Amino acid sequence: MTIQVFGHKSPDTDSTGSPIIWAWYLNEVKGVDAAPKLLGEPNTEALFVLNRWNLDKPEIIKTVEAGAPVIIVDTNNPAELPEAINDADVQAIIDHHKLVGGLETKGPINITIRPLACTATIMIDLMGEDAAKMPDAIKGAALSCILSDTLEFRSPTTTDHDREVVEKLAADLGIDIAAYAAEMFEAKSDVSAFSDAELLRMDSKEYNVDGKEFRVSVLETTAPKIVLDRKDSLMASMVDVAAEDGADQVLLFVIDILNEEATLLVPNDLVKTVAEKSFGANVTGDTVVLPGVMSRKKQIIPNLKV
Protein backbone atom coordinates (compact mmCIF):
# COMPACT_ATOMS: atom_id res chain seq x y z
CA MET A 1 0.00 0.00 0.00
CA THR A 2 1.06 3.57 -0.61
CA ILE A 3 2.44 5.29 2.49
CA GLN A 4 0.63 8.54 3.20
CA VAL A 5 2.88 11.30 4.53
CA PHE A 6 1.19 14.21 6.27
CA GLY A 7 1.59 16.88 8.92
CA HIS A 8 -0.87 18.66 11.17
CA LYS A 9 -4.28 20.17 10.52
CA SER A 10 -4.35 23.80 9.26
CA PRO A 11 -1.18 23.25 7.20
CA ASP A 12 1.45 25.96 7.21
CA THR A 13 4.47 25.93 4.91
CA ASP A 14 6.35 23.26 6.89
CA SER A 15 3.34 20.94 7.13
CA THR A 16 2.73 21.42 3.41
CA GLY A 17 6.31 21.19 2.18
CA SER A 18 7.73 18.50 4.45
CA PRO A 19 5.30 15.77 3.32
CA ILE A 20 6.29 16.58 -0.27
CA ILE A 21 9.99 16.40 0.59
CA TRP A 22 9.75 13.11 2.45
CA ALA A 23 7.47 11.47 -0.12
CA TRP A 24 10.01 12.42 -2.80
CA TYR A 25 12.80 10.84 -0.75
CA LEU A 26 10.87 7.62 -0.16
CA ASN A 27 9.85 7.31 -3.81
CA GLU A 28 13.01 8.39 -5.59
CA VAL A 29 15.75 7.30 -3.20
CA LYS A 30 14.31 4.47 -1.14
CA GLY A 31 12.07 3.02 -3.83
CA VAL A 32 9.06 3.03 -1.51
CA ASP A 33 5.62 4.01 -2.80
CA ALA A 34 4.62 7.16 -0.91
CA ALA A 35 2.32 10.14 -1.42
CA PRO A 36 2.15 13.51 0.36
CA LYS A 37 -1.21 14.47 1.85
CA LEU A 38 -2.71 17.48 3.61
CA LEU A 39 -5.21 17.60 6.46
CA GLY A 40 -6.69 20.91 5.37
CA GLU A 41 -6.25 23.84 3.01
CA PRO A 42 -2.72 25.26 3.09
CA ASN A 43 -2.27 28.87 4.11
CA THR A 44 -1.46 31.63 1.62
CA GLU A 45 2.30 31.38 2.12
CA ALA A 46 2.26 27.62 1.53
CA LEU A 47 0.20 28.13 -1.64
CA PHE A 48 2.75 30.70 -2.81
CA VAL A 49 5.54 28.18 -2.26
CA LEU A 50 3.72 25.47 -4.22
CA ASN A 51 3.21 27.85 -7.11
CA ARG A 52 6.75 29.28 -6.97
CA TRP A 53 8.34 25.85 -7.25
CA ASN A 54 5.72 24.35 -9.56
CA LEU A 55 4.71 21.71 -7.02
CA ASP A 56 1.32 20.02 -7.10
CA LYS A 57 -0.89 20.66 -4.09
CA PRO A 58 -1.20 17.32 -2.25
CA GLU A 59 -4.61 15.75 -1.88
CA ILE A 60 -6.53 16.88 1.18
CA ILE A 61 -7.77 14.03 3.37
CA LYS A 62 -10.01 14.14 6.43
CA THR A 63 -9.42 10.65 7.83
CA VAL A 64 -7.26 7.55 7.44
CA GLU A 65 -8.39 3.98 7.04
CA ALA A 66 -7.66 1.35 9.67
CA GLY A 67 -4.32 -0.28 8.94
CA ALA A 68 -3.29 2.30 6.34
CA PRO A 69 0.47 2.95 6.45
CA VAL A 70 1.27 6.57 7.37
CA ILE A 71 4.24 8.72 8.30
CA ILE A 72 3.57 11.74 10.50
CA VAL A 73 5.69 14.87 10.12
CA ASP A 74 5.82 18.23 11.90
CA THR A 75 3.69 17.04 14.82
CA ASN A 76 3.25 14.18 17.26
CA ASN A 77 0.05 15.52 18.81
CA PRO A 78 -3.07 13.36 18.27
CA ALA A 79 -5.26 16.48 18.59
CA GLU A 80 -3.68 17.80 15.38
CA LEU A 81 -4.23 14.57 13.43
CA PRO A 82 -7.22 12.59 12.10
CA GLU A 83 -9.41 11.13 14.85
CA ALA A 84 -8.71 7.62 13.57
CA ILE A 85 -4.93 8.04 13.64
CA ASN A 86 -4.41 5.28 16.22
CA ASP A 87 -6.21 2.83 13.93
CA ALA A 88 -3.73 3.54 11.15
CA ASP A 89 -0.32 1.89 10.82
CA VAL A 90 1.97 4.72 11.90
CA GLN A 91 5.41 3.79 10.60
CA ALA A 92 7.49 6.84 11.48
CA ILE A 93 7.37 10.28 13.08
CA ILE A 94 9.65 13.17 12.09
CA ASP A 95 9.11 16.26 14.20
CA HIS A 96 10.64 19.25 16.01
CA HIS A 97 7.99 19.82 18.70
CA LYS A 98 7.85 18.61 22.27
CA LEU A 99 6.67 15.04 22.81
CA VAL A 100 2.97 15.14 23.66
CA GLY A 101 1.99 11.47 23.90
CA GLY A 102 -1.20 9.68 22.97
CA LEU A 103 -0.20 8.10 19.67
CA GLU A 104 -0.29 4.30 19.46
CA THR A 105 1.58 2.21 16.89
CA LYS A 106 1.30 -1.36 15.63
CA GLY A 107 4.92 -2.06 16.52
CA PRO A 108 8.30 -0.38 16.98
CA ILE A 109 8.81 2.58 14.64
CA ASN A 110 11.43 5.15 13.74
CA ILE A 111 10.89 8.37 15.68
CA THR A 112 13.08 11.43 15.10
CA ILE A 113 12.39 14.51 17.19
CA ARG A 114 15.18 17.06 17.26
CA PRO A 115 15.48 20.57 18.74
CA LEU A 116 15.72 22.33 15.39
CA ALA A 117 13.49 25.07 14.01
CA CYS A 118 12.01 23.09 11.16
CA THR A 119 11.06 19.56 10.15
CA ALA A 120 12.68 20.08 6.74
CA THR A 121 16.06 20.64 8.41
CA ILE A 122 15.74 17.27 10.13
CA MET A 123 14.76 15.58 6.87
CA ILE A 124 17.84 16.86 5.07
CA ASP A 125 19.98 15.53 7.92
CA LEU A 126 18.26 12.15 7.73
CA MET A 127 18.86 11.96 3.97
CA GLY A 128 22.59 12.42 4.44
CA GLU A 129 24.47 12.35 1.14
CA ASP A 130 21.22 11.58 -0.69
CA ALA A 131 20.07 15.15 -0.03
CA ALA A 132 22.32 16.18 -2.92
CA LYS A 133 19.95 14.30 -5.25
CA MET A 134 17.04 16.64 -4.48
CA PRO A 135 15.78 18.42 -7.60
CA ASP A 136 15.46 22.19 -7.44
CA ALA A 137 11.74 22.05 -6.63
CA ILE A 138 12.34 19.90 -3.56
CA LYS A 139 15.27 22.07 -2.49
CA GLY A 140 12.99 25.07 -2.92
CA ALA A 141 10.35 23.48 -0.73
CA ALA A 142 12.94 22.76 1.98
CA LEU A 143 14.35 26.30 1.78
CA SER A 144 10.84 27.72 2.08
CA CYS A 145 9.92 25.54 5.05
CA ILE A 146 12.97 26.60 7.04
CA LEU A 147 12.66 30.29 6.19
CA SER A 148 9.00 30.16 7.21
CA ASP A 149 9.54 28.37 10.53
CA THR A 150 12.51 30.57 11.45
CA LEU A 151 10.83 33.76 10.21
CA GLU A 152 14.04 34.36 8.24
CA PHE A 153 16.16 33.60 11.32
CA ARG A 154 14.23 36.03 13.57
CA SER A 155 12.54 33.29 15.62
CA PRO A 156 14.30 32.20 18.82
CA THR A 157 13.84 28.60 17.66
CA THR A 158 16.45 29.21 14.94
CA THR A 159 19.68 27.25 15.32
CA ASP A 160 23.01 27.71 13.58
CA HIS A 161 22.33 24.47 11.77
CA ASP A 162 19.00 25.71 10.37
CA ARG A 163 20.81 28.78 9.07
CA GLU A 164 23.62 26.71 7.53
CA VAL A 165 21.14 24.49 5.69
CA VAL A 166 19.25 27.52 4.33
CA GLU A 167 22.45 29.16 3.14
CA LYS A 168 23.54 26.02 1.28
CA LEU A 169 20.12 25.54 -0.32
CA ALA A 170 19.96 29.20 -1.35
CA ALA A 171 23.44 29.00 -2.88
CA ASP A 172 22.50 25.86 -4.82
CA LEU A 173 19.35 27.55 -6.13
CA GLY A 174 20.82 30.99 -6.75
CA ILE A 175 18.26 32.52 -4.40
CA ASP A 176 18.67 35.80 -2.51
CA ILE A 177 17.46 34.83 0.96
CA ALA A 178 16.17 38.24 2.06
CA ALA A 179 14.35 38.92 -1.20
CA TYR A 180 12.74 35.50 -1.32
CA ALA A 181 11.72 35.62 2.34
CA ALA A 182 10.09 39.00 1.73
CA GLU A 183 8.01 37.46 -1.08
CA MET A 184 6.94 34.61 1.20
CA PHE A 185 5.98 36.91 4.05
CA GLU A 186 4.04 39.18 1.71
CA ALA A 187 2.03 36.17 0.59
CA LYS A 188 1.48 35.12 4.21
CA SER A 189 0.24 38.60 5.09
CA ASP A 190 -2.53 38.58 2.47
CA VAL A 191 -5.45 37.41 4.61
CA SER A 192 -8.17 39.54 3.04
CA ALA A 193 -10.00 36.55 1.58
CA PHE A 194 -10.40 34.75 4.91
CA SER A 195 -13.30 34.98 7.34
CA ASP A 196 -12.69 35.73 11.00
CA ALA A 197 -13.23 32.08 11.94
CA GLU A 198 -10.78 30.96 9.25
CA LEU A 199 -8.16 33.39 10.54
CA LEU A 200 -8.60 32.14 14.09
CA ARG A 201 -8.08 28.54 12.96
CA MET A 202 -5.49 29.18 10.24
CA ASP A 203 -2.42 28.52 12.37
CA SER A 204 -3.68 27.24 15.69
CA LYS A 205 -3.02 24.46 18.15
CA GLU A 206 -5.00 23.15 21.11
CA TYR A 207 -3.51 23.15 24.60
CA ASN A 208 -4.75 22.53 28.13
CA VAL A 209 -3.36 25.03 30.61
CA ASP A 210 -4.21 24.54 34.28
CA GLY A 211 -7.52 22.92 33.37
CA LYS A 212 -8.47 25.46 30.71
CA GLU A 213 -8.72 24.39 27.06
CA PHE A 214 -7.15 27.00 24.79
CA ARG A 215 -6.97 27.26 21.02
CA VAL A 216 -3.70 29.15 20.68
CA SER A 217 -3.61 30.91 17.31
CA VAL A 218 -0.83 32.92 15.72
CA LEU A 219 -0.89 35.08 12.61
CA GLU A 220 2.59 35.93 11.35
CA THR A 221 2.56 39.01 9.16
CA THR A 222 4.55 41.96 7.88
CA ALA A 223 1.34 44.01 7.90
CA PRO A 224 -0.21 43.57 11.37
CA LYS A 225 -2.51 46.58 10.91
CA ILE A 226 -4.55 44.61 8.36
CA VAL A 227 -5.37 42.02 11.04
CA LEU A 228 -5.67 44.41 13.97
CA ASP A 229 -8.15 46.58 12.05
CA ARG A 230 -10.46 43.54 12.32
CA LYS A 231 -9.92 43.02 16.05
CA ASP A 232 -13.51 43.76 17.09
CA SER A 233 -15.00 41.20 14.72
CA LEU A 234 -12.21 38.71 15.47
CA MET A 235 -12.89 38.94 19.21
CA ALA A 236 -16.61 38.49 18.61
CA SER A 237 -15.91 35.41 16.48
CA MET A 238 -13.78 33.90 19.23
CA VAL A 239 -16.93 33.00 21.16
CA ASP A 240 -18.37 30.84 18.37
CA VAL A 241 -15.02 29.29 17.41
CA ALA A 242 -14.31 28.32 21.02
CA ALA A 243 -17.78 26.81 21.41
CA GLU A 244 -17.57 24.87 18.14
CA ASP A 245 -14.08 23.55 18.93
CA GLY A 246 -14.71 22.66 22.56
CA ALA A 247 -12.33 25.28 23.91
CA ASP A 248 -12.70 27.68 26.80
CA GLN A 249 -10.99 30.49 24.92
CA VAL A 250 -9.19 31.38 21.71
CA LEU A 251 -5.91 33.21 22.23
CA LEU A 252 -4.84 35.17 19.14
CA PHE A 253 -1.26 36.43 18.88
CA VAL A 254 -0.57 38.67 15.87
CA ILE A 255 3.16 38.32 15.20
CA ASP A 256 4.80 41.37 13.65
CA ILE A 257 7.68 39.76 11.76
CA LEU A 258 9.56 42.98 11.01
CA ASN A 259 9.24 44.62 14.44
CA GLU A 260 9.72 41.29 16.23
CA GLU A 261 6.80 41.54 18.63
CA ALA A 262 3.38 40.04 19.20
CA THR A 263 0.05 41.72 19.85
CA LEU A 264 -2.37 39.65 21.91
CA LEU A 265 -6.07 40.39 21.56
CA VAL A 266 -7.69 40.75 25.00
CA PRO A 267 -11.47 40.25 24.74
CA ASN A 268 -12.17 39.46 28.40
CA ASP A 269 -10.81 39.09 31.93
CA LEU A 270 -9.63 35.50 31.35
CA VAL A 271 -7.26 36.59 28.58
CA LYS A 272 -6.20 39.63 30.61
CA THR A 273 -5.23 37.30 33.44
CA VAL A 274 -3.35 35.04 31.01
CA ALA A 275 -1.43 38.04 29.62
CA GLU A 276 -0.50 39.33 33.05
CA LYS A 277 0.47 36.01 34.60
CA SER A 278 2.17 34.57 31.52
CA PHE A 279 4.06 37.55 30.18
CA GLY A 280 4.12 40.09 33.02
CA ALA A 281 2.10 42.43 30.79
CA ASN A 282 0.28 45.54 31.93
CA VAL A 283 -3.08 45.30 30.18
CA THR A 284 -5.10 48.50 29.88
CA GLY A 285 -7.21 47.84 26.78
CA ASP A 286 -8.34 45.14 24.40
CA THR A 287 -4.84 44.51 23.02
CA VAL A 288 -1.41 44.24 24.56
CA VAL A 289 1.98 44.32 22.82
CA LEU A 290 4.51 41.68 23.86
CA PRO A 291 7.98 42.81 22.72
CA GLY A 292 10.27 40.09 21.43
CA VAL A 293 7.60 37.38 21.40
CA MET A 294 7.85 35.54 18.07
CA SER A 295 7.51 31.82 18.75
CA ARG A 296 4.46 29.92 19.96
CA LYS A 297 6.56 26.83 20.57
CA LYS A 298 9.36 28.47 22.57
CA GLN A 299 7.93 31.68 24.03
CA ILE A 300 4.14 31.39 24.21
CA ILE A 301 3.16 27.84 25.13
CA PRO A 302 5.82 27.24 27.81
CA ASN A 303 4.81 30.46 29.59
CA LEU A 304 1.02 30.17 29.56
CA LYS A 305 -0.59 30.46 32.99
CA VAL A 306 -4.15 31.06 34.13
Salt bridges, closest charged atoms under 4 A:
ASP12 OD1 - HIS8 NE2 3.64
ASP14 OD2 - HIS96 NE2 3.58
GLU41 OE1 - LYS57 NZ 3.08
GLU45 OE2 - LYS188 NZ 3.37
GLU59 OE1 - LYS37 NZ 2.55
ASP74 OD2 - HIS8 NE2 3.12
ASP74 OD1 - HIS96 NE2 2.98
ASP74 OD1 - HIS97 ND1 3.93
GLU80 OE1 - LYS205 NZ 3.37
ASP95 OD1 - HIS97 ND1 2.77
ASP125 OD1 - HIS161 NE2 2.78
ASP130 OD1 - LYS133 NZ 2.94
ASP149 OD2 - HIS96 NE2 3.47
GLU152 OE1 - ARG154 NH1 3.08
GLU164 OE1 - HIS161 ND1 3.66
ASP172 OD2 - LYS139 NZ 3.55
ASP172 OD2 - LYS168 NZ 3.16
ASP196 OD1 - ARG230 NH2 2.83
ASP203 OD1 - ARG296 NH2 2.62
GLU206 OE2 - ARG215 NH2 2.91
GLU220 OE1 - LYS188 NZ 2.67
ASP229 OD2 - LYS225 NZ 2.81
ASP232 OD1 - LYS231 NZ 3.51
GLU244 OE1 - ARG201 NH2 2.78
ASP245 OD2 - ARG201 NE 2.98
ASP245 OD2 - ARG215 NE 2.80
ASP286 OD2 - LYS231 NZ 2.82
